[in-house]
């Protein structure tokens, strides 16, 4: 189950690589590198990943399993 107010990354596969863009879960505003939402005036924390397709889901799933820094991340596929 996902929470629509949860900050997240939108992930897609580009030429076999994973591209992730951060978004504010409260307003949907795309975030800058500092993860601060200028629209809501709050610091966001992205630990959920919404994958646009099966390729990006597979790449993200492998990253979570191989890298301890991502162990608390959750993922979903949007298709």
Helices and strands as residue ranges (DSSP letters): E 8-14, E 17-23, E 36-37, E 42-43, E 48-51, H 54-66, G 68-70, E 74-77
